[in-house]
Amino acid sequence: MAEHGVDLPFQVVRMFVVYQVPLVEIRGQHAHKQCHQLLMCVRGRIKVSGDDGRRRETYMLDRPNLGFYMPPMTWGAQFEYSPDAVLIVLASHRYDNDDYIRDYDTFLKMVGK
């Protein structure tokens, strides 16, 4: 269970599910200018990384009660999906292509690195 204002630092506007990702595929590899996200692997396991331009951290999501919070201006990637992995992403904004930063060098310039 997650409640806005208690467990979530943002109101959920959009939710999507990622599944049947091949083990060798890397997903994400972008940042958002304004959108907050919470990633939860509700089945199987995946590795996630978050990068603020100064430091990169990597974690294993392997239980449905674990989440990985990505505030705006965090470069994120998801990889090493187990064959049965199901990732749920809660987002603070509707899909907006203009909110994405898809080039890492551009991201670093925007965060002042």
DRENKEVEX-400979 format. One line per 10 residues: number of its first residue (from 1); for each residue x, y, z of C-alpha. Coordinates in steps of 0.05 Angstrom, whole numbers, plus 32768, in hexadecimal, padded with zeros to 4 digits. Each point is the difference from the previous one (the first is absolute). Layout:
N
NUM = X/Y/Z ~ ...
***
This chain:
113
1 = 8000/8000/8000 ~ 8018/8046/7FF1 ~ 7FDD/8041/8012 ~ 800C/8045/7FE3 ~ 801F/802D/8034 ~ 8014/7FC5/802C ~ 8027/7FCF/7FD5 ~ 7FFF/8025/7FBD ~ 801D/8046/7FF9 ~ 7FD4/800C/7FC3
11 = 7FB9/7FF5/7FE8 ~ 7FFA/7FC6/7FCE ~ 7FE4/8017/7FBD ~ 8018/7FC6/7FD4 ~ 8012/7FB7/8009 ~ 801E/7FCF/7FCF ~ 801A/7FB9/8001 ~ 8040/7FE5/7FE0 ~ 8007/7FB5/7FF6 ~ 801C/7FCB/7FD2
21 = 8041/8026/7FFA ~ 803B/7FD6/7FE5 ~ 8038/7FF7/8034 ~ 8032/8026/7FD4 ~ 7FD4/803D/7FF4 ~ 800B/8041/8025 ~ 7FC2/802B/800A ~ 7FF9/8048/8015 ~ 8041/8024/7FF1 ~ 7FE1/8044/8007
31 = 7FEE/8035/8033 ~ 7FC2/802B/800A ~ 8000/804B/8009 ~ 7FC1/8001/802C ~ 7FE4/7FBA/8008 ~ 800A/7FD8/8040 ~ 7FFF/7FB4/7FFB ~ 7FFC/7FC5/8030 ~ 8016/7FBD/7FE5 ~ 7FE9/7FBF/8020
41 = 800F/7FBA/7FE8 ~ 7FC2/7FD9/8016 ~ 8019/7FBE/7FE3 ~ 8045/7FE6/7FF1 ~ 803C/802E/8005 ~ 8022/8039/7FDC ~ 803B/802E/800C ~ 7FF4/804B/7FFF ~ 8031/8039/8000 ~ 7FF7/8049/800F
51 = 8032/8037/7FF0 ~ 7FFB/8049/8016 ~ 803C/8016/7FD7 ~ 8031/7FF8/8039 ~ 7FF4/7FBA/8019 ~ 7FE0/7FC0/7FE5 ~ 7FDF/7FCC/802D ~ 7FE8/7FBB/7FEB ~ 7FCE/7FD5/8025 ~ 7FDD/7FBD/7FF8
61 = 7FB4/8002/8003 ~ 7FED/7FB9/8012 ~ 7FC4/8007/802F ~ 7FBE/8023/7FF4 ~ 8007/802A/803F ~ 803F/8022/7FE6 ~ 7FFE/803F/7FD5 ~ 8032/802C/7FDD ~ 7FEE/804A/8001 ~ 8019/802B/7FC7
71 = 7FF6/804B/800A ~ 8004/802E/7FC4 ~ 8045/8009/7FE1 ~ 8015/7FB9/8011 ~ 801E/7FD6/7FC7 ~ 7FE2/7FBB/8007 ~ 800A/7FBB/7FE2 ~ 7FE3/7FBC/800C ~ 8024/7FC0/7FEC ~ 800B/7FB6/800F
81 = 7FB6/7FF0/8000 ~ 7FF0/7FB9/8017 ~ 7FD5/7FDC/7FCD ~ 7FC2/8007/802D ~ 800D/8049/8015 ~ 7FC5/8030/8003 ~ 8012/8049/800C ~ 7FCB/8032/8014 ~ 8010/804A/7FF8 ~ 7FD8/8036/8023
91 = 800A/8045/7FE2 ~ 7FED/8046/8015 ~ 7FF1/801A/7FBA ~ 7FDE/7FEA/7FC0 ~ 802D/7FE9/7FC7 ~ 8022/803D/7FE2 ~ 8038/7FF5/7FCE ~ 801B/8046/800F ~ 800C/7FEC/8049 ~ 8034/7FCB/7FEC
101 = 804B/800B/7FFD ~ 8019/7FC6/7FD5 ~ 8049/8014/7FF8 ~ 802E/7FF6/803C ~ 8030/8039/7FED ~ 7FC5/802F/7FFB ~ 7FE8/7FE8/8044 ~ 8045/800D/801F ~ 8000/8047/7FE4 ~ 7FBA/800C/801C
111 = 8014/7FEA/8046 ~ 803E/802A/7FFE ~ 8035/7FCA/7FF8
***
